[in-house]
Amino acid sequence: MIELDPKSIFKLKKSVAYILYVLMIVMIISGLGINYHRTMEFITAGILSKGLSFNIHVWIFIPLVLVFALHTILPALKPKIKQ
């Protein structure tokens, strides 16, 4: 079993939280791009079309689920207290 010090666990939790935050923002924006494609095309100057939004939304789903699972599992990692 791998032993991690509290500092590295904290850094890992923080990194996973930031990655999850970014993935959630991208998921929300791509979902809005699917439903409100004309508005999102106008806001993004035509960069985010309905097709691109759908592809981003589909491709980011699995990484989002995996990072979310990691985010929920990480609090169970507690450093062992040496006696």
SERO-4910 file (N, C-alpha, C, O; in steps of 0.05 Angstrom, whole numbers):
BEGIN
 pado doro    nc1    nc2    nc3   cac1   cac2   cac3    cc1    cc2    cc3    oc1    oc2    oc3
  Met    A     17    -24      0      0      0      0     18     25      0     38     26     14
  Ile    A      9     44    -15     25     69    -18     18     88      6     -6     93     11
  Glu    A     38     97     19     34    116     41     40    144     30     61    149     19
  Leu    A     21    162     35     23    189     26     24    207     50     10    203     70
  Asp    A     40    228     49     41    247     71     17    266     68      6    269     46
  Pro    A      9    279     90    -15    296     89    -12    319     69    -33    327     58
  Lys    A     12    329     64     15    351     45      9    342     17     -5    356      2
  Ser    A     18    318      9     13    308    -18    -17    301    -22    -28    305    -43
  Ile    A    -30    291     -1    -58    285     -2    -74    311     -6    -93    312    -22
  Phe    A    -66    331      9    -80    357      7    -76    369    -21    -96    379    -33
  Lys    A    -52    367    -33    -47    377    -60    -63    361    -80    -74    373    -99
  Leu    A    -65    335    -77    -81    319    -95   -110    326    -94   -123    328   -114
  Lys    A   -121    329    -69   -149    337    -67   -155    364    -79   -175    367    -92
  Lys    A   -136    382    -76   -140    409    -87   -139    408   -117   -155    421   -131
  Ser    A   -120    393   -128   -118    391   -158   -143    378   -170   -153    387   -190
  Val    A   -153    357   -157   -177    343   -167   -201    362   -165   -218    362   -183
  Ala    A   -203    378   -144   -225    397   -142   -224    417   -164   -245    424   -175
  Tyr    A   -200    428   -170   -198    447   -192   -205    435   -219   -219    447   -235
  Ile    A   -196    411   -224   -202    397   -249   -232    392   -251   -244    397   -272
  Leu    A   -244    384   -229   -273    379   -229   -288    405   -235   -308    405   -249
  Tyr    A   -279    427   -223   -292    453   -227   -291    461   -257   -311    470   -268
  Val    A   -268    458   -269   -265    464   -298   -283    447   -315   -296    456   -333
  Leu    A   -283    421   -309   -300    402   -325   -329    409   -322   -344    407   -341
  Met    A   -338    417   -298   -366    424   -294   -373    449   -309   -395    451   -321
  Ile    A   -356    469   -310   -361    494   -325   -363    488   -355   -381    497   -368
  Val    A   -344    471   -365   -345    464   -393   -371    448   -399   -383    452   -421
  Met    A   -379    431   -381   -403    415   -386   -428    433   -386   -445    429   -403
  Ile    A   -429    452   -369   -452    471   -368   -452    488   -393   -473    492   -405
  Ile    A   -429    499   -401   -428    516   -425   -435    500   -450   -450    510   -467
  Ser    A   -425    475   -452   -432    459   -475   -462    452   -475   -474    450   -497
  Gly    A   -473    447   -452   -502    441   -450   -519    465   -459   -539    462   -472
  Leu    A   -510    489   -450   -523    513   -459   -520    517   -489   -538    527   -503
  Gly    A   -497    509   -500   -492    511   -529   -510    492   -545   -516    497   -568
  Ile    A   -519    470   -532   -537    452   -546   -565    464   -545   -579    464   -566
  Asn    A   -574    473   -522   -602    482   -519   -606    510   -530   -627    516   -542
  Tyr    A   -587    528   -526   -590    556   -535   -567    562   -555   -551    580   -551
  His    A   -567    546   -576   -544    548   -595   -542    575   -609   -519    584   -613
  Arg    A   -564    588   -615   -562    614   -628   -549    635   -610   -533    651   -618
  Thr    A   -558    635   -585   -547    654   -565   -517    648   -560   -501    667   -559
  Met    A   -510    623   -557   -482    616   -551   -464    621   -575   -441    629   -572
  Glu    A   -475    617   -599   -459    624   -623   -454    654   -624   -432    663   -631
  Phe    A   -474    670   -617   -471    699   -616   -451    707   -595   -433    724   -600
  Ile    A   -453    696   -571   -435    703   -549   -406    696   -556   -387    711   -550
  Thr    A   -402    672   -568   -375    663   -573   -366    670   -601   -345    659   -611
  Ala    A   -380    688   -615   -373    697   -642   -371    673   -662   -353    673   -679
  Gly    A   -389    654   -659   -391    632   -678   -372    609   -673   -372    589   -688
  Ile    A   -356    611   -652   -337    589   -646   -352    564   -635   -345    542   -643
  Leu    A   -371    568   -618   -385    546   -605   -412    541   -619   -432    552   -612
  Ser    A   -411    524   -639   -435    517   -654   -450    494   -639   -440    483   -620
  Lys    A   -474    488   -649   -490    467   -637   -476    440   -639   -476    424   -620
  Gly    A   -464    434   -662   -450    409   -666   -426    406   -648   -421    385   -636
  Leu    A   -410    427   -646   -386    427   -629   -394    424   -600   -382    410   -584
  Ser    A   -415    438   -592   -425    437   -564   -433    408   -558   -427    398   -536
  Phe    A   -447    395   -576   -456    367   -572   -432    349   -569   -431    332   -551
  Asn    A   -412    352   -587   -388    335   -586   -373    339   -559   -364    320   -547
  Ile    A   -370    364   -551   -356    369   -526   -371    357   -503   -360    345   -485
  His    A   -398    360   -503   -415    349   -482   -413    319   -480   -412    308   -458
  Val    A   -412    306   -503   -410    276   -503   -382    267   -494   -380    249   -478
  Trp    A   -361    280   -504   -334    271   -499   -325    277   -471   -307    264   -460
  Ile    A   -337    297   -458   -327    305   -431   -342    290   -409   -335    292   -386
  Phe    A   -363    274   -416   -379    261   -396   -363    240   -380   -365    240   -356
  Ile    A   -349    223   -394   -334    202   -380   -312    213   -362   -310    205   -339
  Pro    A   -295    232   -372   -276    244   -354   -289    258   -330   -278    257   -308
  Leu    A   -312    270   -334   -326    283   -312   -335    263   -291   -331    267   -267
  Val    A   -345    240   -299   -354    219   -281   -330    208   -266   -331    204   -242
  Leu    A   -308    203   -280   -284    192   -267   -272    212   -246   -264    204   -224
  Val    A   -270    237   -254   -259    257   -235   -278    261   -211   -269    265   -189
  Phe    A   -304    260   -216   -323    263   -194   -321    239   -175   -322    242   -151
  Ala    A   -317    215   -186   -313    191   -169   -288    194   -153   -288    188   -129
  Leu    A   -267    203   -165   -241    207   -151   -245    228   -129   -234    226   -107
  His    A   -260    249   -135   -265    270   -116   -280    260    -92   -275    269    -69
  Thr    A   -298    241    -96   -313    231    -73   -298    209    -58   -303    205    -34
  Ile    A   -279    196    -71   -263    175    -57   -240    187    -41   -232    176    -21
  Leu    A   -229    209    -50   -205    221    -37   -209    227     -7   -189    224      8
  Pro    A   -232    236      2   -233    241     31   -229    216     48   -223    219     72
  Ala    A   -232    193     37   -227    168     52   -198    164     56   -190    148     73
  Leu    A   -181    177     40   -152    174     43   -143    191     67   -143    216     65
  Lys    A   -135    178     88   -125    193    111    -98    181    117    -94    157    117
  Pro    A    -79    199    122    -52    188    128    -52    171    154    -66    178    173
  Lys    A    -37    150    153    -35    133    177    -19    148    199      2    160    193
  Ile    A    -28    146    223    -14    158    245      5    137    256     -3    115    264
  Lys    A     31    144    256     51    125    266     52    126    296     53    148    307
  Gln    A     52    103    308     52    102    337     79     96    348     83     94    372
***
